[in-house]
Amino acid sequence: MSINPNLVEALYYLSLIILAPIFFKLSRILTRYLLNRFVSTGKVVVIYKRNGLVVGRKTINTTAYVVDQLKSAKGGA
């Protein structure tokens, strides 16, 4: 059985057309993760209130793991 080169080339380009949106989405997700993880300069402010009064305030940089910082901030308030 011989394989037609035109068929192989058509299947190759068809697979690229089908997979292009998937590669785009994955690269976009990876780029956003890396930018948010290592380049972001935003801050999250956590305000502790009791009965409507502010009893504490913590500032968390978004360049570090937010969950770890929230756990460490929990012990201080």
Steps between C-alpha positions, in 0.01 A plus 500: 500500500645831399445818694407803299729793597222750431275321750773503764561871445126576517466307826804683639354842427157395621647386831683834534176688440322289762777523762583871456225628735605251768865611480387863509294446816776305674763761416268777619438321830872440552588859415240641737616268779864599457421871479272490804743287698829675430425846357183609679532797732147498635411480865210344691383670817328277758296690756393331824176631648308424818153643544560736209821644647837453334731309735783413263634542152753291305652580163596205280717523189365301207850398391520237774268212573188669632379192686824471698489867589136475610585207725787692658281811537227298670719436802579869547141625522 
